[in-house]
């Protein structure tokens, strides 16, 4: 398999971004919601507002062999001058567990750190919280996102203080995934 390459997402990538985000949303939400609620969440990705959200998130795309396999973005929280918010971390379900999410988070943290941010916050589904905990994040709160038909998607809020610029990830930190996919 070809190596992973990271590059800033472009507007020309929006179709591939929507595909990956929709597939990841469906896979994640299916554990907590009924089919109608899953489709409601996934359909939001096709709205015009979503394109604006993607454009405003300093999105980085991960590619394997010419296929978009994941994204991550970040932006200032506005709550504090040195706090960034990680957003739009999606990995195509076929590549879950291959180290792509870890690579993307490390890349976003390094970018935020280089821009002067020292801390990162993230809002994610409760089932993704263990992933972030393994990366040094601490859960600060939990809630639920209500869907149009009354479903509830459990949400976790996490933070990581004192981010450090450890990108690129070394092969030893990647383990087997690094040997298979590292560029």
Backbone torsions as a table, in degrees:
resi	resn	phi	psi	omega
1	UNK	NA	141.3	178.4
2	UNK	-65.8	159.5	-179.3
3	UNK	-73.5	170.2	178.1
4	UNK	-86.4	136.2	170.9
5	UNK	-124.3	143.3	177.6
6	UNK	-113.8	139.9	174.1
7	UNK	-155.5	157.9	176.6
8	UNK	-60.1	138.0	176.7
9	UNK	-70.0	145.4	178.3
10	UNK	-117.0	162.0	179.0
11	UNK	-59.7	-29.9	177.5
12	UNK	-66.0	-15.7	-180.0
13	UNK	-88.4	-0.8	-169.6
14	UNK	-58.7	-37.1	178.8
15	UNK	-63.6	-45.2	178.7
16	UNK	-66.9	-38.6	178.2
17	UNK	-62.1	-47.6	179.3
18	UNK	-60.1	-39.9	180.0
19	UNK	-62.1	-49.1	-179.3
20	UNK	-65.3	-45.6	-179.4
21	UNK	-62.3	-41.6	179.9
22	UNK	-65.7	-45.2	179.9
23	UNK	-62.9	-43.2	179.8
24	UNK	-67.1	-40.6	178.3
25	UNK	-61.8	-46.4	179.1
26	UNK	-60.4	-45.0	-178.0
27	UNK	-64.5	-40.5	-177.1
28	UNK	-75.4	-47.6	-175.7
29	UNK	-70.8	-24.1	-177.8
30	UNK	-61.2	-22.0	179.4
31	UNK	-73.6	-19.8	-172.2
32	UNK	-123.1	-18.8	-171.3
33	UNK	-126.9	160.9	173.9
34	UNK	-76.4	169.7	-176.4
35	UNK	-57.3	-42.0	-178.7
36	UNK	-63.4	-42.6	179.4
37	UNK	-68.1	-37.7	177.2
38	UNK	-61.2	-45.2	180.0
39	UNK	-66.0	-34.5	176.9
40	UNK	-62.6	-46.1	178.4
41	UNK	-63.8	-45.9	-177.7
42	UNK	-66.7	-33.1	-178.8
43	UNK	-68.8	-23.5	177.7
44	UNK	-61.6	-25.4	-179.6
45	UNK	-67.4	-22.6	-179.4
46	UNK	-90.9	0.8	179.1
47	UNK	-80.3	154.0	179.2
48	UNK	-60.0	-35.3	179.9
49	UNK	-59.2	-30.2	-178.7
50	UNK	-66.9	-38.2	177.4
51	UNK	-60.0	-42.0	178.6
52	UNK	-65.8	-38.5	177.9
53	UNK	-64.4	-42.0	177.5
54	UNK	-62.0	-45.9	-177.9
55	UNK	-63.8	-29.9	-177.4
56	UNK	-93.5	13.9	-173.5
57	UNK	-117.2	14.3	179.7
58	UNK	47.9	53.3	-171.6
59	UNK	-75.9	133.4	173.2
60	UNK	-110.8	137.9	-179.2
61	UNK	-111.5	140.6	174.4
62	UNK	-103.5	133.7	-177.6
63	UNK	-124.6	139.5	173.4
64	UNK	-129.3	118.2	178.0
65	UNK	54.7	38.4	178.2
66	UNK	84.5	-1.2	179.3
67	UNK	-107.2	133.1	174.3
68	UNK	-71.2	126.7	-176.3
69	UNK	-122.0	-6.3	179.0
70	UNK	-176.0	162.3	177.1
71	UNK	-144.2	160.3	169.8
72	UNK	-154.9	148.4	175.6
73	UNK	-139.0	169.0	175.6
74	UNK	-152.7	158.8	174.3
75	UNK	-160.6	163.9	177.4
76	UNK	-61.9	147.0	177.6
77	UNK	-77.8	-27.7	-174.6
78	UNK	84.6	-15.7	-178.5
79	UNK	-80.3	-31.9	-179.3
80	UNK	-148.9	149.1	-174.3
81	UNK	-67.2	-20.7	-176.9
82	UNK	-116.7	23.4	-178.7
83	UNK	-116.3	123.7	177.1
84	UNK	-104.2	158.4	176.5
85	UNK	-117.5	123.6	175.0
86	UNK	-79.5	137.1	179.9
87	UNK	-151.5	165.7	177.1
88	UNK	53.9	39.8	172.1
89	UNK	-83.1	110.3	177.6
90	UNK	-135.2	137.3	174.1
91	UNK	-125.8	131.3	177.6
92	UNK	-54.3	126.2	-173.2
93	UNK	-51.1	-32.0	178.2
94	UNK	-59.5	-26.4	-177.0
95	UNK	-104.2	8.6	178.2
96	UNK	-60.4	135.2	179.0
97	UNK	84.9	1.8	-178.2
98	UNK	-92.5	3.0	179.0
99	UNK	93.2	-0.3	-177.8
100	UNK	-69.5	-41.8	177.8
101	UNK	-60.6	-43.0	178.8
102	UNK	-63.0	-43.0	177.8
103	UNK	-61.1	-45.7	-178.8
104	UNK	-64.3	-43.6	179.4
105	UNK	-63.4	-45.3	179.2
106	UNK	-60.5	-39.7	177.8
107	UNK	-63.8	-46.8	179.9
108	UNK	-63.6	-41.5	177.9
109	UNK	-61.3	-43.9	179.8
110	UNK	-64.0	-41.2	177.1
111	UNK	-62.8	-45.1	179.8
112	UNK	-63.6	-41.6	179.2
113	UNK	-62.4	-44.1	179.1
114	UNK	-62.6	-26.9	178.5
115	UNK	-87.2	2.8	175.2
116	UNK	101.5	6.8	179.2
117	UNK	-90.1	142.1	-176.4
118	UNK	-115.5	-9.0	-175.8
119	UNK	-142.7	150.3	-178.8
120	UNK	-129.8	141.2	174.2
121	UNK	-118.8	152.2	177.9
122	UNK	-148.2	143.3	171.3
123	UNK	-115.1	127.7	-176.0
124	UNK	-147.8	173.9	175.3
125	UNK	-71.1	153.1	-178.0
126	UNK	-60.2	-32.4	-178.8
127	UNK	-71.8	-19.7	177.5
128	UNK	-90.2	-10.1	-178.6
129	UNK	-56.2	-42.0	179.1
130	UNK	-59.4	-34.6	175.8
131	UNK	-58.1	-49.7	-179.1
132	UNK	-67.6	-35.0	177.5
133	UNK	-61.6	-38.7	178.0
134	UNK	-64.3	-21.9	179.6
135	UNK	-94.7	8.8	175.8
136	UNK	97.0	8.1	178.2
137	UNK	-83.1	152.3	179.2
138	UNK	-118.8	132.4	178.6
139	UNK	-73.5	132.1	-179.3
140	UNK	-110.6	-23.1	-179.4
141	UNK	-166.0	164.5	174.8
142	UNK	-135.8	149.6	174.5
143	UNK	-156.5	-163.5	177.6
144	UNK	-142.8	141.3	175.7
145	UNK	-91.9	122.1	178.6
146	UNK	-84.1	138.0	177.6
147	UNK	-98.8	171.5	-176.4
148	UNK	-59.1	-32.2	-176.9
149	UNK	-101.5	17.3	174.8
150	UNK	94.9	1.1	176.3
151	UNK	-70.8	162.1	179.9
152	UNK	-131.9	121.9	177.1
153	UNK	-100.1	113.8	-178.6
154	UNK	-62.7	132.4	-176.0
155	UNK	-121.3	143.6	175.4
156	UNK	-120.4	143.3	174.7
157	UNK	-112.8	127.7	-177.3
158	UNK	-131.5	160.0	176.9
159	UNK	-139.9	155.2	173.1
160	UNK	-135.8	116.0	178.4
161	UNK	-93.2	153.2	177.8
162	UNK	59.0	55.0	174.2
163	UNK	-65.5	149.1	179.1
164	UNK	-128.3	149.7	-176.3
165	UNK	-79.3	79.4	-178.1
166	UNK	-102.9	25.7	177.3
167	UNK	-96.6	139.4	4.2
168	UNK	-80.0	154.4	178.3
169	UNK	-67.4	135.9	178.3
170	UNK	-75.4	157.3	179.7
171	UNK	-60.0	-36.4	-179.1
172	UNK	-65.3	-33.0	178.1
173	UNK	-72.8	-26.7	-179.1
174	UNK	-79.7	-26.5	-176.4
175	UNK	68.1	-143.6	-178.5
176	UNK	-60.1	-38.6	-179.6
177	UNK	-60.3	-37.1	179.6
178	UNK	-64.5	-40.0	179.4
179	UNK	-68.6	-32.3	-179.1
180	UNK	-81.4	-38.7	-167.0
181	UNK	-119.5	-15.9	-173.5
182	UNK	-63.1	138.8	-176.9
183	UNK	-86.0	NA	NA
